[in-house]
Amino acid sequence: MDSNIIEIFGLMAGAVTSIGFIPQLIKGYKTKKLDDITYFMPLILVLGMTLWLIYGFLIESLAVMVANAVGIGCNLSLAFMKKMYS
């Protein structure tokens, strides 16, 4: 299979996965309540996604790098919002 098509599938998968964080961020921003979210969940995800990001750089995969960079940003935003609104 063409490597460009494979990379496109990876980018689409990363986009769908990253979009999954958006509803929680919007709800948290609107309600200013993130009591149900612990600090551990987003911070553990940031750690895991950082490792995936490094892996993406090592294998030179744009899809892995972009998906995890966006995921890191979303999870850090979630942790920041929890701190700010608590």
C-alpha positions, -999 to +999 in steps of 0.1 A: +000+000+000+012+035-008+029+051+023+010+084+016-023+066+020-011+049+052+000+083+066-034+098+057-052+070+076-029+077+105-037+114+104-074+107+102-072+083+132-053+109+152-078+136+143-108+115+155-090+105+187-080+141+195-114+154+187-127+132+215-112+156+241-130+186+227-165+180+242-150+177+277-129+209+272-160+228+260-182+215+289-155+224+314-151+259+300-189+265+299-197+251+334-164+259+351-168+226+369-143+198+365-149+181+399-153+146+382-119+148+366-089+139+387-055+154+380-041+119+375-060+111+343-048+140+321-013+139+336-009+102+330-022+107+295+003+135+290+031+112+301+020+084+277+014+108+248+048+124+253+064+089+250+043+083+218+054+117+205+091+108+211+084+075+193+068+094+164+099+115+160+121+084+161+102+067+134+095+099+116+057+095+115+039+127+111+006+111+121+019+099+154+036+132+161+006+154+153-020+132+171+000+131+203+010+167+202-027+177+200-036+152+227-009+166+250-023+201+244-058+190+252-049+171+284-027+200+296-056+223+289-079+201+309-055+200+339-051+237+337-088+243+336-093+220+366-067+240+385-082+273+374-118+265+382-112+245+415 
